[in-house]
Amino acid sequence: MFRGLCLHRYRRLRCFSSRVSSRLIKCKVTSAKCKVKNVEQANFLPFRFCTLHFAVCTLHFALNCGFAALTLCYFGWMNAVVQADDAAQPSDAAVREAVSRSLPFLEKGGVEWMNDRGCMSCHHVPFLLWSHRAAQAHGLTVDDKKLSEWDEWSRKDSLSHHNSHRLQNYDLGKVEAAKLPDAVREKLKPLIEQPFKTEAEFAAKLTPLLTEDELKSYQAIITKTAERVQNALDRNGGGMDVVAQLLLGSHGTSSILAQPDFRDSTIALMHRNQLADGSWPPGNQLATLRRWSLPTANQATTMWATLALAVFEVPGPKRSDAIEKAIAYQRQQPPQPDNREWLATRLLFEKQIGSADEVAKLHQQLLDARSSDGGWGWEKGVPSDSMTTGLAIYVLAKVRAGDDSAVFRDARKFLLTSQQPDGSWLTPAKNISNSKDPERLKVRDEIYHYWGTAWTAIGLLETLGKSGP
């Protein structure tokens, strides 16, 4: 009876293996004709086919040669799988090549944004500079002349938004300006739309235009009317997110943005724009292009601004008042660990100003948030994307809170197998954006395409020499 049962199972196994082999042959022919949309699937299909086909061949062989042969074939198969997996580990050389391929895409998109939009924006020009400076620092070929020109353009654009006073026509319609006589309003016309960096500069231009009596009666009203409010577009340097990225991306480099003239002026601007509660508000894009609440966006901007100030702070036992106020603000805010961008940024923030215990806790939370493909999604429950993965490995490589070499290897595999033919990386806006409108998502896809490519390049570069043998 036992012999009959074994013979029955033997025949069923042989029948099954024959059918699978037949279907695999058909599948191989069919897959050659199919278009694979997912880049990762395209890269791994040959490997998956070979291992499955080997398994079926092993089954045929074992059925004919017995259990001992089955055991030997099993271990041989496992060894082949392990060796193939090891061979697929992206080396430092492969990372350098991948980042080099991304630089033309980043140059094209960043320069077009400067020329067409005439502004930096937190998702384009600062990351054009940061990615290229990082590439240059790691020995990749970068056109230094172009990079210097982009730095100078950014310096001028940011400084044009360092204004404390600017009198505009609509300002004269404000309630506080109602007391100004028509004769005085007429005399103010030469000042309209002129930017002034300081109140003293504004007063120096105003004084010759009015009589002594007019100055006594109306100078305070005019000065107050012309004063730009905190974080107004013409007195925020392009946005607190932008200036933080400019400072962080240029730190330790030869960039003109790291020189005292721009650096000190920008730091002073950040101090002036810090709100009473110790925070810095986000720019419009960071506040509206993400699927998060405004308080969470405020936290993100405040952490990046604090990090930017901290890297340029003179070493000493006492931190600046601005940093102390920012830390106090951050300590009062509720944590948002399900948002991976917040989680990674908070880990970097705590490494700079927090305790070792908090760093260890956040480090483990970020590792636990990884997806099975080796990447990170922007928030819990969404697929991995290049932007969040690039940010995560950048932070982990900076923090060095443990041996993350295996983590870097997995993230590299995820990123290098999903790189596009033009050297870029895709980040679907639908996984991050607060909009569901197809037309708006199409526009945001282009923005996140660039943003994600830049963060991926920066993150990959930071892992060089840190992914083990």
C-alpha positions in Angstrom: 0.0 0.0 0.0 2.8 2.4 0.9 4.6 1.6 -2.3 1.5 2.3 -4.3 1.0 5.7 -2.6 4.7 6.7 -3.4 4.3 5.6 -7.0 1.1 7.6 -7.3 2.8 10.8 -5.9 5.8 10.2 -8.1 3.6 10.1 -11.3 1.8 13.3 -10.2 5.0 15.2 -9.6 6.4 14.2 -13.0 3.2 15.3 -14.7 3.3 18.6 -12.8 6.9 19.3 -13.6 6.4 18.5 -17.3 3.4 21.0 -17.4 5.5 23.7 -15.7 8.4 23.2 -18.1 6.1 23.5 -21.0 4.5 26.7 -19.7 7.9 28.2 -18.9 9.0 27.7 -22.5 5.8 29.4 -23.7 6.2 32.2 -21.1 9.8 32.9 -22.2 8.7 33.4 -25.8 5.7 35.5 -24.7 7.7 37.7 -22.3 10.1 38.6 -25.1 7.2 40.1 -27.0 5.7 41.9 -24.0 6.4 45.4 -22.9 7.4 45.6 -19.2 6.3 48.8 -17.7 8.0 48.5 -14.4 11.8 48.9 -14.6 12.5 46.8 -11.6 10.5 43.9 -13.1 12.3 44.3 -16.4 15.7 43.9 -14.6 14.7 40.9 -12.5 12.6 38.9 -15.0 15.6 37.0 -16.5 16.8 36.1 -13.1 13.4 34.9 -11.9 12.9 32.9 -15.1 16.3 31.2 -14.7 15.9 30.3 -11.1 12.4 28.9 -11.7 13.5 26.9 -14.7 16.4 25.6 -12.7 14.1 24.5 -10.0 11.9 22.5 -12.4 15.0 20.9 -13.9 16.1 19.9 -10.4 12.7 18.3 -9.9 13.0 16.2 -13.1 16.5 15.1 -12.1 15.6 14.3 -8.6 12.6 12.2 -9.6 14.9 10.1 -11.7 17.9 9.9 -9.4 16.4 9.8 -5.9 16.4 11.7 -2.7 20.2 12.2 -2.4 20.3 13.8 -5.7 17.4 16.1 -4.7 19.3 17.3 -1.6 22.5 18.0 -3.7 20.5 19.8 -6.3 18.7 21.9 -3.7 21.9 23.2 -2.2 23.3 23.8 -5.6 20.3 25.9 -6.5 20.4 27.9 -3.3 24.1 28.6 -3.9 23.3 29.8 -7.4 20.6 32.1 -6.1 22.9 33.6 -3.4 25.7 34.1 -5.9 23.3 35.8 -8.3 22.0 38.0 -5.5 25.6 39.0 -4.5 26.5 39.8 -8.1 23.5 42.2 -8.2 24.8 44.3 -5.3 25.5 47.8 -6.8 29.1 48.8 -6.2 30.4 52.3 -5.5 31.5 52.4 -9.1 27.9 51.6 -10.2 26.6 54.4 -7.9 29.0 56.9 -9.3 28.0 56.0 -12.8 24.3 56.3 -12.0 24.7 59.7 -10.4 26.8 60.9 -13.3 24.0 59.9 -15.6 21.5 61.9 -13.6 23.5 65.2 -13.7 22.5 66.2 -17.3 18.8 65.7 -16.4 19.3 67.9 -13.2 21.2 70.5 -15.2 18.6 70.8 -17.9 15.6 71.0 -15.6 17.3 73.4 -13.2 18.5 75.8 -15.9 15.2 75.8 -17.6 13.5 76.6 -14.3 15.8 79.6 -13.8 15.3 80.9 -17.4 11.5 80.2 -17.6 10.3 80.9 -14.1 12.9 83.4 -12.9 12.9 82.1 -9.3 14.6 79.4 -7.3 11.8 77.4 -5.7 12.5 74.9 -3.0 12.3 72.0 -5.4 14.6 73.0 -8.2 17.5 75.5 -8.2 18.7 74.8 -4.6 18.8 71.1 -5.5 20.5 71.8 -8.8 23.3 73.4 -6.8 23.3 70.9 -3.9 23.4 67.8 -6.1 26.2 69.2 -8.3 28.3 70.4 -5.3 27.9 66.9 -3.7 28.9 65.2 -7.0 32.0 67.5 -7.2 32.9 66.8 -3.6 32.9 63.0 -4.4 35.1 63.3 -7.4 32.6 63.3 -10.2 33.2 65.5 -13.2 31.3 68.8 -12.9 31.6 71.9 -15.0 33.0 74.3 -12.4 32.3 77.4 -14.6 28.6 76.5 -15.0 28.3 75.7 -11.3 29.8 79.1 -10.3 27.4 80.9 -12.7 24.4 79.1 -11.1 25.7 80.0 -7.6 26.0 83.7 -8.6 22.5 83.7 -10.2 21.1 82.2 -6.9 23.0 84.7 -4.8 21.6 87.6 -6.6 18.1 86.2 -6.7 18.1 85.5 -3.0 19.6 88.9 -2.0 16.9 90.6 -4.1 14.4 89.2 -1.5 16.4 90.5 1.5 14.3 93.7 1.7 13.1 95.2 5.0 11.2 98.1 3.3 9.5 98.6 0.0 6.8 101.2 -0.6 4.2 100.1 -3.1 1.2 101.9 -4.5 -1.3 99.7 -2.8 0.5 100.4 0.6 -0.8 104.0 0.3 -4.3 102.7 0.5 -3.8 101.1 3.9 -5.6 102.5 6.9 -2.4 103.7 8.6 -1.6 105.8 5.4 -5.0 107.5 5.3 -3.5 110.5 7.2 -1.0 111.3 4.5 -1.8 114.6 2.6 -2.0 114.4 -1.2 1.1 116.7 -1.4 3.1 114.2 0.7 1.9 111.3 -1.4 3.0 113.0 -4.5 6.5 113.5 -3.1 6.7 109.8 -2.3 6.5 108.7 -6.0 10.3 108.4 -6.5 10.3 105.7 -3.7 7.6 103.5 -5.2 8.8 99.9 -5.7 12.3 100.7 -4.7 13.7 97.9 -2.4 15.7 98.8 0.7 17.7 96.3 2.8 17.4 98.2 6.0 15.3 100.9 7.6 18.3 103.2 7.6 18.6 103.0 3.8 14.9 103.8 3.4 15.2 106.8 5.8 18.2 108.1 3.8 16.2 108.2 0.6 13.0 109.5 2.2 14.6 112.5 4.1 15.5 114.6 1.0 12.0 114.3 -0.4 10.1 115.9 2.5 10.3 119.1 4.5 11.4 119.1 8.2 7.8 119.5 9.3 6.5 116.8 7.0 9.2 114.4 8.4 8.2 115.2 12.0 4.5 114.6 11.2 4.6 111.7 8.7 8.0 109.8 8.7 6.9 107.2 11.3 3.6 106.5 9.3 5.5 106.2 6.0 8.2 104.0 7.5 5.6 101.7 9.0 3.6 101.5 5.8 6.7 100.6 3.7 7.9 97.9 6.2 7.7 94.4 4.8 6.0 91.9 7.1 7.8 88.8 8.3 8.3 86.2 5.6 6.8 88.4 2.9 8.1 87.3 -0.5 10.4 90.2 -0.8 12.1 89.8 2.6 12.4 86.0 3.0 15.4 85.4 0.7 13.3 83.2 -1.6 11.7 81.3 1.3 13.1 79.7 4.5 13.2 76.3 2.8 15.3 77.7 0.0 17.8 79.6 2.1 18.3 76.6 4.4 19.0 74.4 1.3 21.4 77.0 -0.1 23.4 77.1 3.1 23.4 73.3 3.7 24.3 72.5 0.1 27.2 75.0 0.0 28.7 74.3 3.5 32.3 73.3 3.3 32.6 74.1 -0.4 34.2 76.9 -2.4 30.8 78.3 -3.4 30.2 82.0 -3.2 27.1 81.1 -1.1 29.4 79.8 1.6 31.3 83.1 1.8 30.7 85.5 4.7 29.0 88.2 2.6 26.1 86.0 1.6 26.2 83.6 4.5 26.1 86.2 7.2 23.4 88.2 5.5 21.2 85.1 5.1 21.7 84.0 8.7 20.7 87.5 9.9 17.6 87.3 7.6 16.7 84.0 9.1 16.9 85.5 12.6 14.6 88.3 11.6 12.0 86.0 10.1 11.8 83.6 13.0 8.3 83.7 14.5 7.7 84.5 18.2 7.1 80.8 18.9 10.5 79.8 17.5 9.3 78.4 14.2 9.9 79.3 10.6 6.9 79.0 8.3 7.3 76.9 5.1 7.2 78.3 1.6 4.1 77.9 -0.5 5.3 74.7 -2.3 6.3 72.8 0.8 3.1 73.8 2.5 0.7 73.0 -0.4 2.4 70.3 -2.5 2.4 67.7 0.3 -0.4 65.7 1.9 0.4 66.9 5.4 -1.0 69.4 7.8 0.4 72.9 8.0 1.8 72.3 11.6 3.7 69.3 10.2 5.1 71.4 7.4 6.1 74.1 9.9 8.0 71.4 11.8 9.9 70.3 8.7 10.9 73.9 7.7 11.9 74.7 11.3 14.1 71.6 11.5 15.9 72.3 8.2 16.4 76.0 9.1 17.8 75.0 12.5 20.2 72.5 10.9 21.4 75.2 8.4 22.0 77.7 11.3 23.8 75.0 13.3 26.4 74.1 10.7 27.6 77.6 10.5 27.4 78.4 14.2 30.7 79.0 16.0 31.5 76.0 18.2 30.9 76.7 21.9 28.9 75.6 25.0 26.0 78.0 24.2 23.8 77.9 21.2 22.3 81.0 19.6 19.0 82.3 20.8 17.4 81.5 17.5 18.4 77.8 17.7 17.3 77.6 21.4 13.9 79.0 20.5 13.6 76.5 17.6 14.5 73.6 19.8 11.9 74.6 22.4 9.3 74.9 19.6 10.1 71.5 18.2 9.9 69.9 21.6 6.4 71.1 22.0 5.1 69.6 18.7 3.5 66.2 18.4 5.7 63.6 16.6 4.7 62.4 13.1 6.6 59.2 12.6 4.1 57.8 10.1 5.4 60.5 7.8 8.8 59.3 6.6 10.0 62.7 5.5 9.3 64.1 9.0 10.9 61.0 10.5 14.1 61.2 8.5 14.4 65.0 9.1 13.8 64.6 12.8 16.5 62.0 13.0 19.0 64.4 11.5 17.7 67.2 13.7 18.2 65.1 16.9 21.7 64.0 15.8 22.6 67.7 15.7 21.0 68.9 18.9 19.4 65.9 20.7 20.4 63.0 22.9 21.9 59.7 21.9 18.9 57.8 23.2 16.5 59.8 21.0 18.8 59.3 18.0 18.8 55.5 18.6 15.0 55.4 18.8 14.4 57.4 15.7 17.1 55.5 13.8 15.3 52.2 14.6 11.9 53.7 13.6 13.3 54.8 10.2 14.8 51.3 9.6 11.4 49.7 10.6 9.6 52.0 8.1 11.5 50.4 5.1 9.5 48.6 2.5 10.3 45.1 1.4 11.9 46.4 -1.8 14.6 48.3 0.2 13.1 51.7 -0.3 10.8 54.0 1.7 7.4 55.4 0.9 6.6 59.0 1.8 4.1 57.9 4.5 2.9 54.7 6.0 1.0 52.5 3.6 2.2 54.0 0.3 4.8 52.4 -2.2 8.5 53.3 -2.1 9.6 56.3 -4.0 13.0 57.7 -5.0 12.6 61.1 -3.2 11.9 59.6 0.2 14.4 56.8 -0.3 17.1 59.3 -1.3 16.4 61.5 1.8 16.4 58.4 4.1 19.8 57.1 3.0 21.2 60.6 3.1 20.2 61.0 6.7 21.3 57.5 7.7 24.7 58.0 6.1 25.1 61.4 7.9 23.9 60.1 11.3 25.9 56.9 11.3 23.9 55.5 14.3 24.7 51.9 13.5 26.0 49.5 10.8 23.6 50.4 8.0 25.7 48.8 5.2 23.0 46.2 4.4 20.4 48.9 4.4 22.4 51.0 1.9 22.9 47.9 -0.3 19.2 47.2 -0.5 18.3 50.9 -1.1 21.0 51.0 -3.9 19.4 48.0 -5.6 16.0 49.6 -5.4 17.2 52.9 -6.8 19.6 51.7 -9.5 17.1 49.2 -10.9 14.5 51.9 -11.2 16.7 54.6 -12.8 15.1 55.9 -16.1 16.9 55.9 -19.5 17.5 59.6 -19.2 19.3 59.2 -15.8 16.4 60.4 -13.7 14.2 58.8 -11.1 10.4 58.9 -10.9 8.4 60.0 -7.9 4.7 59.8 -8.5 3.0 62.9 -7.1 -0.2 60.9 -6.2 1.8 59.2 -3.4 2.6 62.5 -1.8 0.4 65.3 -3.1 -2.7 66.5 -1.4 -4.5 66.9 -4.8 -6.4 64.3 -6.8 -7.0 66.5 -9.8 -5.4 64.7 -12.9 -4.2 67.9 -14.5 -2.7 69.2 -11.3 -1.1 65.9 -10.6 0.5 65.9 -14.1 2.2 69.3 -13.3 3.3 68.0 -9.9 4.6 64.8 -11.4 7.2 67.0 -13.2 8.1 68.8 -10.0 8.5 65.5 -8.0 10.4 63.9 -10.9 13.1 66.6 -10.5 12.9 66.7 -6.7 13.2 62.9 -6.4 16.1 62.7 -8.8 18.0 65.3 -6.9 17.4 63.7 -3.5 18.4 60.3 -5.0 21.6 61.6 -6.3 22.5 63.3 -3.0 21.5 60.3 -1.0 23.4 57.8 -3.2 26.6 59.9 -3.1 26.4 60.0 0.7 26.5 56.2 0.9 29.8 55.9 -1.0 32.2 53.9 1.1 29.5 53.0 3.6 27.8 49.9 2.0 30.3 47.3 3.1 32.6 45.1 0.9 
